[in-house]
Amino acid sequence: MSKKLHTGWLILLTWYVMSCGAVAAERATAEEAQAMVARAIAAYKAEGKTVFTKMTAPSTEFRDRDLYVFVIGPDHKVVAHGLDAKRIGHDVTKFVDSDGKAYGKEFIAKASESGSWVDYKRTDPLTNKVMPKSSWVVLYDGYIFGSGIYTK
C-alpha cells in the first residue's frame, strides 16, 4: 500500500473513531439524569408550581442534550415536559411504548421518595429513532419528577 493511500485510510479511521466518541459524548449518563431530577425538585421546593413553566419546552433550563425533565401531577397528568409541551395535560396511565408496555402506569407504581428506574422505549430526540430508555422517577410532594437516558 502506498504511503499516501495509507495516510488517507489513517485519516478516515481517525475521523470515524472521533465521530463515534462525539456521539457518545452527547449522551447523558444515569448520574446526570438523577442530578437533573434532584435539581428539578430543588427548584420546585424554592419556587412552587410556577417552576413547571420553566421546565417545559421549548425554552427550558431543564434540558441538556438528550436529557430533559418531565413532571407528573397527583392526578396522573403531565404538568411539565422539557421536550414536548404538547404532552401537558395528558394522562400518563395511557402511555404505552412501541412494545405495548404501559410505562406511564409503571412510573406511578415505581416512583418513590428514594427514586426508581423504569425501562421502556421512546423516540430519541438526537436520532429520531425509537430506542430503549431508562427514566429515573422520584415522588415528591405528590408529584413524580423524572428524567431519562437513552440506552442501546
Buried (B, 14 or more C-beta within 10 A) or exposed (E): EEEEEEEEEEEEEEEEEEEEEEEEEEBBEBEBBBBBBBBBBEBBEEEEEEBBEBBBBEEBEBBBBBBBBBBBBEEBBBBBBBBBBEBBEBEBBEBBBEEEBBBBBBBBEBBEEEBBBBBBBBBBBEEEEEBBBBBBBBBBEEBBBBBBBBEE
